Amino acid sequence: MALLEDLELPLKATWKVQGNGTEVIWWPARATTEEKTVLFMIPGNPGVVEFYTPFLNTIYSELNEKIDIVGVSHLGHSKGEHDNSDGKVYSLDEQIAHKIDCLDMLHKRYPKNTRFILVGHSIGAFICEKVFKARPNLNIVRVFSLFPTIEHIADTPRGKQMRPLFRPEIRKIASALAQVLGFVHQPTLAFLIKTLTGQPKWGADLTARKFINFHAINNSLSLAAQEMNVVKDLNEAFYARNLDIFVFYYGTIDGWVPVERYLSLKDKLPEANAYLCQEKIPHEFVFEFPRVMGVKVSTWIIDLEKNM
């Protein structure tokens, strides 16, 4: 235990999950509890899990380091020693299968009575839906769907705006440009990213280091194209059966998940645990509002534990 207290968190590792090199960030619980709880983070797109470090750090701290937190990157979305994909482009179905395999691995490694909490952001919320549907008996006690792209992404303002960029010929050009930019001195590239996107320095540094290369950009854009074609009607019957498990959080300035999605969900499922943001938090909350969102999720988990 003393050794664990001296470690700098999160721990970063590569796990082999069904042969796939998987980038993992992990906060092991430092406090002892009678029952183990593991929070499993599924990112959006791009699926670089380190973008969520400040958000997950907040949850870990707010919960007094009593739960384990595990986050994984999407396959092919993050460059590094973990990537053994050899240039493979992964489908949405393969990303879903990978997260199911990750949860299966966690289930085997933790005690049988371990409770699992899933957190999905953007397309990660859609993946959470599929993971829960595939593994309903693994003691998943709550799923937090943040800014959830769970229906008709292509029909949203941002979907309509961005869809032309996901065409195969545009993807190739963008990926090739990323490959060229990868040769730029990393601090210079990070400065360009910060200037052009408004990302904070830590986010721009991470984007330059992990995401700007042919393979990651190609995978991200390919996944986005599939999201447009695959994510259609809300799985209303599924959510109606599992209202006690899912918590939804919608934004008011979200071009990917407009307010109409929140209103539609509440109209179809009035009893759904769905919240509408009051702080004008953007879809990409990880850069500007990680602590605010981390506190919200922590509060929901504390409320959950009181009622367990």
N, C-alpha and C positions, 0 to 999 in steps of 0.2 A: 504493500500500500504506500509506503514512503517513497518507493521508486516512482510509482504512478504520480504522486504529488509533485515530483520534480520534473516531469515531462512537460514539454511545451505542446499545447494542443491547438488545433487538431493534429492527430497523428496522420501521416500521409503514407499510403501503401498501394501496392499493386496486388490485387487478388486475381487468381485464375478462376473464372466462373464458366464452367462448361468449356474450358479451353480458351476463353476470351480474356485477354489481359484487361483488367478493369481498374480504372483509377478510383481510389477510395479515400475519403477523409472521415476520420473517426474520433469521436469524443467518448472515451470509456467513462462510465460513472465513477466518481471518486467517493461518493457517499454510499453507505450500505443501506439497502431497503429489503423488506421481506419479499416483495415480488419485483422481478426485473421488468423494466419497461425499455423498449428500444424504439427510437424514432428513426424511420427510414425516409430519406429525402430523395425525391425524384425530380430532377431539374426540368426546366423548359427547353427552349431551343434558341440559342445554342446551349448544348447540354454540358457545359463546363462546370462541374460541381463546385469548384473553388470560388466561383462568383457568389456562392451562398454562404461563404465562411462567416462574414459579420452577422448575418441573419441567424445562422445556427449557433454561433458563439453566444448571441443574446439569449436564445432559448436555454442553452446549457447553463448560463449564469443565473438567469431568472428562476430556474428550477433547482438552484443550489447544487448543481452537478450530480443530481440524483438519477438521471437517466442516461442511457447510452444513446448517442446519435451517430448514425452512419449515413453518409451520402455517397452516391456513385455518379460518375459522368456517363453520358451516353457513349456508346461504342463509336469510335471514329471521330469524336467531336473535340478531342483534346490531344495535342501532341505531347510526346514524352516517352520515357522508357517503357511505360505500361502498354503502349500501343503495339500489338502484334498482328494487326489486321491486314498488313501488306497491301494497303490501298483499297480495301474492300469498301463498297458503299452499302450501308445498312438500311434496310427498310423499316418502316414504322412497326410492322409485325415483329421484326427481329429485335428492335429496341424493347418492345413489350415483353417478348420471351426472355430477354436478358434480365429485365427487372424481376420477373417471376423467378428466374434461376437465382438471382441475388437474394431474394426473400427466402427461398428454399434453403440456401446456404446459411443464412442467419438463423433460421428456425432450427437447423441441425446443430449449430454451434452454441446456442443459448439453452438454458433450462426449459423443460417442457411447458411450464406455466408462464413463460415470458409473454408479456403483452406487447403487441406491435401497434405503433401509430405511423400511418403513412402521411407524408406531406408532399403534395404535387403542385407545381407552379406551371401555369399555362398548359402546354401539351402534356406536361407531367401529371396534371389532374386527369386527363383522358387516360393516360397510362395507368394511373392509380385505379381508375374504374375497372380496367381490364385485369389488373393484378388481383383486386379483391374478388372479382367475378371468378377468376381461375383458382383462387385459394381462400374460399370462404371459411375454412375450418382451421386457419392458422392463428386464431386468437387476435385478429386485427380489430382493435376496440374503437378506433376512430380514424377517419380519413379527412384531412384538411385540404380542400381544393381552393387554391389561391389564384385569383384572376383566371378562372378555368375556361380553357378553350375546349368545351365538350359538345359544341354543336355548331354546325354551319360556319366554319371559320372563313370560307371563301366569300361569304355574303356580308362580312363586316367591313367597315370603312378601310381598315388597314389591309384586310384580305384583298379587297378590290384594287387597292393601290399597289400592293406588293406582288400580286400574283404574276404579272408579266415578267418580273425579275426571276421567277422560278422556272422559266422555260429552259430546256436542256442547253440550248446554245448560249443563253445568258449565264447559266451556271458555270459552263466551261470557261467563259471569259473572266468571270469573277474569281473563279478558283485559280486560274492562271495568273491573274493580277496579284492574288494573295501570295502565290509562290514567289513572284518577283519581289513583293514587299518583304517577304521573309528574309531577304538578303540585306535589307536595310539595318543599320546599327540599331539594336533593340531600344535604347533610350530615345533615339530619334523617332523610331516608329511609334513608340508609346506616346511621345509628344504630339505626333500627327493625329493619332487616334483620339487623344484627349481634346485636341483643338477641334476636330471635325465632329465628334460625337457628344462632347460634353461630359464624358465619363470622368469620375474622379481619378486621381493619379494611380491609386492602387488598382482600379478596374482597368485602366488603359495599359498599365504594366502587365497585368495578367492576360489581357486580350492579345497583346503583342507576343507574349511568351508562349501562350498555350493554344491560341486559336488561329492566328494568321499564318496559314499554310494551305496548300492545295487540298490536301485530304480532308482537313477539318471543315473548311468552307464548303467543299463539295458535298460532304455528308450533311451539313446543316441545311444547305439550300435544297438538297434532294429530299430530306425529311420534311421541310416546309412544303414542298410541292405535293408530297403525299398527304400531308395534313389537310390540304385544300380539298383533295379528292375523297378522302376517307371519312373525315369527321363531318357527319351530316346531321340527321335528326337526333335530338336528345333521347337517350335511352330511358324514357320516362318510367316504364314498368320496372326496370332495374332499380332506379332510385326510389321509387315508391315503396319497394320491398325493403329498402335499407336506409330509411330516413334517419334512424337512430345512429347510424355510423358516420354519415357524411356531413361535413360543415363546409359551406361555400362562402367565399369572400369575393365580392365584385367591386370594381372601381367605377368612378363616375367620369373619368377622363381617359378611358381605355378604348383605343381604336380597334383592338383585337377582340374585346369582350364588352360591347357597349351596354349601357344601362338597360336597354330593351331585353337583353338576355336575363338579367336579374328579374325584371318584371314578368317575363314569360315563365321563368321557373316558379316564381311565387304564385302565378296564376294557375299553372298546371299542378303544382305541389305546394299548397298553402302552408302545410306543416313543415316544410323543409327548413333546416337550420341555415338560412342564407342571410348574409349581412351585406349592406351597401356602404361602401367607404364614405366617411365624412371628412377626410383630410386631403382629398385630391391627390392620392397616391397613384403614381403611374403604373402601367403594366410591368415595366422593368424596375420593380421596387428595390432590387438588390443593391443598386448603386446609391440612391439617395435616402431610402427609407428602410434599411435593413433592421435597425433597432426598433422602430415603430411596429413593423410587422412581427418582429421576434417577440416583443412584449405581448402583442395580441394573441399570438399562437400559444405563448406560455400561459396566459390567463385562461385560455380555453382548456389547456391540459390540466391546470390546477383545478378548474371546475369539474373536469372529467374525473379526476382522482377523488374528489370529495364525494362523488356520486357512485363510485365503484363499490 
